[in-house]
Amino acid sequence: MVFYMFDLIETPVLSSKATKNLSLNQYTFFVDRRLTKPDIKFLFQEIFDVRILSVNTSIPSKKKKLRARSESFSSFKKRAIVTLNSEDLISFFPAV
C-alpha cells in the first residue's frame, strides 16, 4: 500500500479553540496516528513550505456512542497543533 504525503494529513480542525489559535500562528490538523512529531514537522515543511517552531500532538479520549442495542466508540484521531514562524502562514480558504 502506497501512501502519499497528502494522505497522511487528514483535515484541518475547525473548532472555536482552533480558530482562536490562528491568531497565535498555531494551526490544528487531524493527522494519521502513526506519524511522530518529527514526521509531522517534515510533512508540513515539505507540503506547505513553511518554517515550523513546534509541534504538539494529542489523541483525544474515546467517546461512547449508543446505537439501538449495541455500543460503539468514536474513531481515534490524532490531533497535531503546529506553531509556525511569525512570517509564515497556511491558507485554508482562497482569498476573497
SVG drawing of the C-alpha trace seen along z (x, -y; Angstrom):
<svg xmlns="http://www.w3.org/2000/svg" viewBox="-33 -39 45 44">
<polyline fill="none" stroke="black" stroke-width="0.4" points="0.0,0.0 1.4,-3.3 0.8,-6.5 1.3,-10.0 2.2,-12.9 -1.2,-14.5 -3.0,-11.3 -1.3,-11.5 -2.7,-14.9 -6.5,-14.3 -8.4,-17.5 -8.0,-20.9 -9.8,-21.2 -12.4,-24.0 -13.4,-24.4 -13.6,-27.6 -10.4,-26.9 -8.6,-26.1 -9.7,-29.4 -8.6,-31.4 -5.2,-29.8 -4.9,-31.1 -4.1,-34.5 -1.1,-32.9 0.0,-31.3 -0.9,-27.8 -2.7,-25.5 -4.6,-22.4 -5.0,-19.3 -6.1,-15.7 -3.2,-13.5 -2.5,-9.8 -2.0,-8.1 1.3,-6.5 3.1,-9.9 5.6,-11.1 6.4,-14.7 9.5,-14.8 7.4,-13.2 4.7,-15.8 7.2,-18.6 8.8,-17.3 5.5,-16.9 4.3,-20.4 7.6,-21.9 7.6,-20.0 3.9,-20.4 3.2,-24.0 6.8,-25.4 6.8,-26.9 9.1,-27.0 7.9,-25.1 8.7,-26.2 7.0,-23.4 4.6,-20.5 2.2,-19.4 0.2,-16.2 -2.7,-14.7 -5.1,-11.8 -8.5,-12.8 -10.2,-10.2 -12.7,-7.9 -16.4,-8.6 -19.1,-6.0 -21.9,-6.0 -25.1,-4.1 -27.0,-2.7 -30.1,-0.6 -28.8,2.4 -25.1,2.0 -22.3,-0.2 -19.6,-1.6 -16.8,-4.1 -15.8,-7.1 -12.8,-6.7 -9.4,-7.5 -7.8,-10.5 -4.5,-12.2 -4.6,-16.0 -1.5,-18.0 -1.1,-21.6 1.7,-23.2 3.2,-26.5 4.7,-28.4 7.2,-31.2 5.7,-34.7 6.3,-35.4 4.7,-32.1 1.1,-31.2 -1.0,-28.4 -4.1,-29.5 -7.1,-27.2 -9.5,-29.2 -8.9,-31.2 -8.8,-34.9 -11.9,-36.8"/>
</svg>
